């Protein structure tokens, strides 16, 4: 998505430790016009998948899910990190090893919000090594629902989570795929024509 | 807001400890149609306030902020709970005593996202004793921006945070105000005509 790549180039900052800061428009301050277009782009890319529900993980995935749910007119659910939790009843749970914080945490979704009849679109702001995404896939598997698509704003291809997920056969669409990144610049994977 | 009150009546559940569960439409699963209407209602109620930015706190405030930012066509910022944090540079910080979890936590906003020229609308899903809201007000004060409005989905009037904030002179609008609540039922404060 050209508009997103341009924003990454103009406002993103590369920090030591492979950190890309996009907090002026995506995950701290959120640009409602860009996100509206991101939501519409996911709606277009997954229009044929019969999506009935969107799933993401708190916190920064929620904004992406909100704009996508509006564009697709389907509800969304956000997995909660346990500990910041106020859940009850039957839970679907999984765990995530966080690259950023170097620790493991549990996530959960109340079972009643995903059913075997659902065709789920996972969305998130970033995909790097894919740990959070795999935990969401595990939760969907537990529910009996089908993962019908995965929509990512920014994929860090050099951390290989995305290509691993593609090899498993999932319909994964990343709006900007970073092949390489340093303080000198950012190289994107060429955008497919779709 | 009649639509929100009706959803609370039909789907909300009152649990021991004054907990109101509205996780089927507001803060775990999110109903995009209800939230679209909530965003539009806040846009209508604060139309004369010259809002330039929306502020909320992760995680469940993000959905409310996203739909409101769309309706008002202004960006939003979500305060981060430190510890779940990836911040840098000058920070505006405050602390919140959580009623639900009985512990104190710090929140932060990068200073560059709030300026003295901003007229800020705070939004959140719940207002009870007002601890989270006061922390957001402190952050706005530090920035030099003006708090031009506060939009809350569900206010628990019997925990008094809302009326305390009103006495301080803030323009606070709550879409559903619960006067009393038990497993037998929920009593709302009569809705003003606006």
Interface residues (C-beta under 8 A of the other chain):
Chain A: X15 X19 X21 X23 X24 X28 X29 X30 X31 X32 X33 X35 X36 X58 X59 X62 X63 X65 X66 X67 X69 X70 X73 X74 X75 X76 X77 X78 X80 X81 X84 X86 X87 X88 X100 X101 X109 X110 X112 X113
Chain B: X15 X19 X21 X23 X24 X28 X29 X30 X31 X32 X33 X35 X36 X58 X59 X62 X63 X65 X66 X67 X69 X70 X73 X74 X75 X76 X77 X78 X80 X81 X84 X86 X87 X88 X100 X101 X109 X110 X112 X113
